[in-house]
């Protein structure tokens, strides 16, 4: 039996900077979450518009900004509030599978619309494998959503986007304790707070069992297998 070659362990930002140089580029971060990636891209030399679906979802990014220069807007991936060919790079950083299943292709079509000639649609998606996926599936099973995202990417040529390259890597996630894991999962979708509260003991047990021990007491480490697709306008 052939040996399995482990994926490279990297960070989302490092991989993005390696695959598509953001320096001097206009970038839209679709589903910006806390805004950490958007601010890091500004530091790397990009001009960034960061998008979230509501004022509530955008609030953490605004609260943590501190004058970075990111332009924050409310809007959805299916109807981006940007002009045609407004950016050089459209980024879905672990967010495409959060788009309603019936709208995933529409979101990719919108990304195709807002990138200029020679631009890039950059999609990083977590894979439905591994210990961290098993843990998060106890809160919300995203198997169908992640499969739908990969299916839409495979058929993206039909909407004018050609797969230029695909890269897989692992992101190491470190949590000081189960409370920090809860904060992350709830920040992605506030409705998960009720689910977490209803299954606190089971989640705490699985957190300890599935995670690898970290350097600090109580710390648990997980690898999140990730696939990046670099899409180019046809």
Residue, then its C-alpha position, 0 to 999 in steps of 0.5 A: x500500500x502506498x504511503x499517504x503524503x501529509x498535507x502541508x501545515x500552513x495558515x490561510x493568510x500565508x497560503x493566500x499570499x503565496x498563491x495570489x499576491x495581494x500587494x497593490x490589488x483591490x480585494x473583496x473579502x466575502x463573509x469577513x467574520x471578525x475582519x482579521x483576514x481583511x486587516x491582514x490583507x491591508x497590511x500586506x498592501x491590498x485595498x480591501x472591501x469586507x462584506x458581511x450579511x447583516x449589521x449584527x454579523x459585521x459588528x465584531x469586525x467594526x469593533x476590532x478594526x482600529x482604523x485599518x483602512x478596510x471598507x466594511x459593507x453589508x451585503x450578501x454573496x448572491x448580490x454583491x454591492x459592487x460594480x462590474x470589474x470592481x476588484x482584482x481578487x474576490x475571496x471566499x475564505x471558508x465561507x462559500x458553503x455558508x451561502x444557501x445551497x440553492x444560491x452557491x452558483x449564483x454567488x460564484x457568478x457574482x464573484x465572476x462579475x466583480x473581478x476584472x479581466x485577469x482577476x481571480x476568484x479565490x475559494x478556500x473551503x474546509x473539507x468534510x474530514x478529520x477530527x475537527x469536522x467530527x467535532x463541529x458536526x455535533x453542532x451543525x452537520x455541514x456535509x451537504x453544504x460542503x459537498x454542494x460548494x465543491x460541486x459548484x466549484x467543479x461546474x464553475x466553467x459553466x458560469x465563466x470561471x476556469x479552475x486554474x489550480x487546486x491546492x490542499x493544506x492543513x490549518x492548525x487550530x489551537x484552543x485554550x479550552x472548550x469556551x474558546x471553541x464555543x466562541x469561534x463556532x458561535x461567532x460564525x452563526x449566533x444561532x449555534x449558541x442554543x445548540x451549544x448550550x443544549x449539548x455542553x457536556x457532550x461537546x466538552x467530552x468530544x473536545x477533549x477526546x478528539x483534540x491533540x494535547x497542546x503546550x498549555x494545560x487544557x489546550x487542544x489542537x486540531x488540523x482543519x484540512x482545506x482545499x483552495x481553488x484558484x478560479x480565473x475568468x474564461 
